[in-house]
Amino acid sequence: MPLRFGDNVSTAQTEYGTVLLDEQAGAYWELNPTATLVVRTLLDGGEEADAAAALATEFDIGREQALRDVQTLVRQLRSSGLVS
């Protein structure tokens, strides 16, 4: 399912990935390049399977592992309240 950041979340690209700031909670997270690829794919309307395929291709990992990694990241983003 495509993701959408909450209205209270600001993002900034860095040379190391992406920084997310929850302006309401005053908390921030740093996404590494693999997580950044996943999030970009999902924000662009891709599904978890699309993000896993991109991850597997870009970082030469198995698709099953990539899908588990994508699902874990999405769960963490949702539980933190950063995305809907």
N, C-alpha and C positions, 0 to 999 in steps of 0.2 A: 504494500500500500504506500502511495506517495506520502512524503512527509511535508510538514509545514512548521516553521519555527513560530513560537508564540510571539505576540506583539511586543513583549517585554525582553526579547532576546536580540542582542546585537551580535554581528559576526565581523571578524577581521581576518584576512588572509595574512599568513606570515611565511617566511621561507621554510618553516618546519611543519606547516599544516594550516589549521584554522583555530582561532580562538573564539569561544562563545561566551558572552556575558549575559547573565540573567540580571537585568537592571533592577528588577523588583526585589530579588533576594540578595543582590550584591555578590553573587558567586560567579566564578568563571571556570571554564573547562578548556583544555587544549586538546584538539584532535590531531593525531599524527597523520601522515600522508595517506595511509590506508583508510582510516576513518573518514578523512576528508573526501576521498574518492567515493566512498559509500554514500555519504551524506549528499554530495553533489548529485549523484545519480538519482537518489530518492527525491531530492528537491526538484529535479528536472522532470519529475513525473514517472520515473522508473519504479518498478516493483522490486521487492527484495531479491528475486531471482536474477533480475537485470544487474543489480548491484553486486551480487555474488559472482556473476559471469565477468563483470569488469574487474573485480578484485582478483579472480583466478587468472585472468589474462595478464593483467598488469604486474602482478607480483608472483606469478608462477606457483600457485598453490592449488590444491585439489578443490573442485567445485563443492564437495560436501563440507569441507572445512570452511571454505569461503562463506557458504550459506549459514553455517552455525555462527561464524563471526559476525555476519551482518545481523542476524537475529538477536544476538547478544547486545550489539551496539544499539539497535533500535529499542530493545527493552530498557536499556540504561538511559537512553535519551528520553523515553516516555516516562519512566519512573522519576526522573529528575524534574519533569514538567517543562522541559525545553521544547518539546515538539508535540504536535497533535496529529 
